[in-house]
Amino acid sequence: MTKEDLAIDEYNPYYQQYIQKAGDATISEGLKENGDATIAFLESIPEEKLEYRYEEGKWTIKEIIQHLIDTERVFTYRALCIARKDKTLFPGYDQDEYAVNCEANNRSMYSLMNEYKTVRLASIILFESFSSEMLKQIGIASNSNLSPRAVVFITIGHENHHCEIIKERYL
């Protein structure tokens, strides 16, 4: 299943920018391949750049990594609930509050990468456990429709977006 299989009513139009950045990913291999590429990229960043801000008020690379982890957790939780036909209306989350309060800069790169790898593996296993019917369920998150299969492509594209930002503005 690819992003071309998604219906426009499976996600908020805002997320189209991320879905477009998911490339030719598939649900079955996309998270693994994307995770491997992200790990290789992030682990190649020089230590002296990890707490660099290209502008006052912008996140450091460590904070971006924590943001990727937090966002994946939030979205996969939503996907789990939706796949199980939970009718809870999921609120948005304030990514800036998460970043301010994550203390990523007090953590080692090893610790952040270990958490990233663990969260990604859990996400892969979760999405592999979903039937095609579960992947197509529609729930409500941030006042918009959301399907678990859309979450896969949003997650991949969101991560690709932030890796592009790091390459363009931090390195």
N, C-alpha and C positions, 0 to 999 in steps of 0.2 A: 504494500500500500504506500503510495507516494502523496506528496502534498497536492497533486493534481486531482486526487480523489476527494479532497475536502470540498464540502459545500460552503458557500459564502455565509450561510446562517449557522455555522458551527463555531464561530468565533467573532469577537468584536473586530470591526474593520481596522482599528488601531494596530492590531497584531499582524496585519498583512505585511507590514514592513519587515517583520521578523520571519514570517513564513517564506517570503521571497528569498531571504538569506539562508534558507535551509538547503539550498542547492538541490541535488538529485537524491537526497536522503530518502531512505525508506523507514518505515516504522521498525521493521525487524533488525536492521543493521545501523540505522542512523545515529542513535544515541551512542552506540559503541564506537563507531568510526569517528564521530564528532568528539567524543571524550578523549580518544587516543590522540587526535590531532591537537586538541586543547592542552592536554597534559604535556605533550612534547613542546608546544609553543611556550606555555607558562614556565616550564622548567628550564627553558633556554634564556630566560630574562636575567640579566645581571643583577646580583644581590643589591647593588647600590641604587637600582632603579625602583625597587619594590615599594618604597615609601615616598616616591617622588610624586608631586602634584604639578601638572603643567600650568595650572592657574589656581589662585586662591579659591578655596571652597569646592574644588573638584576632588574626586576620590583618588586615593592612591591605588596602585596596582593590587596591593593586598586587599584593600577595601572592595575593589572590583571583583576579585576572586570570591570574597565572602558574599558579595551581592549575587554572584552566579549561583553559589551554593544555596543561599536563602531563597532565591527565586525558584530554583528547581524544587526545593522542598515544598514551598507554597503551592506551586502548580501541580506537582505530583500528588499532593494531598487532595487537591480539588479533583484531579483525574480519578483517584481512587474512589472518592465519595460519589462522583457522577457515575462511574462504571458500576457501582453497587446500587444505583438508583436512589441514592440519598437525595431528598428534595430540598436540602438546606440551600439557602441563598448565600453564597459566599461573598463576603465584602472584599473590596480591594485591600491592598496593603501599602503602607507608606514606606517605599524603598529608601527614602532619605532618612527617616527615623531609624530604620534598621541599620543603615550605614553609620550614622552618628553613634549608635549604641553597640556596635559589633566588636569593637576593640581589636579589629584585625591587625592593626599595626603593632600590637603587643604580642602577636603570635609569630611563630617561626613559619617559614615557607613550607618546611616539611609538614608541620601540623595542618596548615591550610590545604596542602595538596593531598594529604592523607584523608582529610574530611571530604574534599572534592571527589576523590576516587571512590570513597565509600558511598557517598550519596548517589553518584552516577551508577555504580553497580546496583544499588537498591532500585533505582529508577528503571534500569534495564530489566531486571528481574520482574518488577511490577508490571511493566508494559508487556513483557512476554507472557505473563499470566492471564492477560485479558483476551477474551474471545473477540472475534470481529464484531459481534453484536455489542459487547461492552464498550469497545472503542468508539462506536457510533452513538452512544447515549448522549443526550444533551442535558446539561444542567445550566444553572445561572451563577455566574461569577462576575462581580463588579457590574451588576445590572445588565449583563449581556450573556448571550448563549455561549457555551463552551463545551466542546467534546474532548474526551481523552485523547483521541487521535490528533486533534488540533494542538493539544498540549505538547506532543512530541515535537512537532515542527516549530512551534513557538519557542520551545526550549533550545532546540538546535540553532535556530536563527538568532535568538537573543544572545546566545553565547558567541556566535560568529560575529555579531554586531560589536560586542564588547572587545573581542580580540582585534577587530579592525581598528577600533578606537585606540587601543593600546599601541598598536603598530604605528598609527598615524600621529599620535599626540604625546606618547610617552617614551618612545625608543628613538 
